[in-house]
């Protein structure tokens, strides 16, 4: 699965899945992408002028954030957020 994820871009992979799922899946994905953008934009703002997410030192919050962002790093969802890509 991981090799498939790396070999194929996230957007391309999602489009392949949606071909078989129909319009309901497209609408649901659009809603989820919008919600993800809202959350990612909030994280991006939070990191403005900061190195770490929770406070001035590295904490478990940074580990948890990195774990979640790892799941979207190979998709186009994170492209508009340079602080999150770093």
C-alpha positions as semicolon CSV with decimal commas, in nm:
position;residue;x (nm);y (nm);z (nm)
1;X;0,000;0,000;0,000
2;X;0,273;0,249;0,090
3;X;0,460;0,183;-0,236
4;X;0,135;0,245;-0,425
5;X;0,087;0,571;-0,237
6;X;0,438;0,691;-0,324
7;X;0,423;0,579;-0,688
8;X;0,096;0,756;-0,757
9;X;0,014;1,113;-0,652
10;X;-0,259;1,155;-0,394
11;X;-0,495;1,342;-0,626
12;X;-0,455;1,083;-0,901
13;X;-0,515;0,799;-0,657
14;X;-0,829;0,966;-0,524
15;X;-0,963;1,024;-0,874
16;X;-0,917;0,654;-0,956
17;X;-1,115;0,559;-0,647
18;X;-1,393;0,806;-0,719
19;X;-1,448;0,674;-1,072
20;X;-1,617;0,367;-0,926
21;X;-1,793;0,537;-0,635
22;X;-2,016;0,782;-0,823
23;X;-2,140;1,133;-0,762
24;X;-2,219;1,081;-0,394
25;X;-1,852;1,005;-0,332
26;X;-1,745;1,312;-0,527
27;X;-1,970;1,535;-0,318
28;X;-1,852;1,376;0,007
29;X;-1,488;1,411;-0,095
30;X;-1,542;1,778;-0,185
31;X;-1,691;1,840;0,160
32;X;-1,404;1,658;0,331
33;X;-1,142;1,847;0,127
34;X;-1,308;2,175;0,227
35;X;-1,306;2,075;0,595
36;X;-0,944;1,959;0,574
37;X;-0,853;2,294;0,420
38;X;-1,018;2,474;0,710
39;X;-0,820;2,271;0,964
40;X;-0,492;2,298;0,773
41;X;-0,535;2,674;0,733
42;X;-0,585;2,704;1,109
43;X;-0,268;2,507;1,176
44;X;-0,081;2,721;0,925
45;X;-0,194;3,038;1,104
46;X;-0,101;2,890;1,442
47;X;0,254;2,826;1,319
48;X;0,299;3,183;1,193
49;X;0,608;3,308;1,374
50;X;0,638;2,987;1,577
51;X;0,856;2,682;1,553
52;X;0,632;2,447;1,752
53;X;0,254;2,406;1,762
54;X;0,173;2,415;2,136
55;X;0,437;2,631;2,301
56;X;0,796;2,750;2,273
57;X;0,946;2,401;2,312
58;X;0,894;2,070;2,133
59;X;0,610;1,869;2,291
60;X;0,400;1,561;2,225
61;X;0,160;1,791;2,037
62;X;0,427;1,831;1,768
63;X;0,469;1,456;1,744
64;X;0,093;1,410;1,706
65;X;0,074;1,685;1,446
66;X;0,359;1,532;1,246
67;X;0,187;1,194;1,259
68;X;-0,133;1,336;1,114
69;X;0,042;1,544;0,850
70;X;0,239;1,242;0,738
71;X;-0,088;1,097;0,608
72;X;-0,149;1,391;0,373
73;X;0,205;1,482;0,271
74;X;0,182;1,302;-0,064
75;X;-0,148;1,465;-0,158
76;X;-0,231;1,806;-0,294
77;X;-0,416;1,899;0,028
78;X;-0,104;2,035;0,195
79;X;0,036;2,227;-0,104
80;X;-0,108;2,570;-0,004
81;X;0,047;2,551;0,344
82;X;0,428;2,594;0,335
83;X;0,474;2,588;0,714
84;X;0,300;2,252;0,734
85;X;0,507;2,112;0,447
86;X;0,835;2,207;0,617
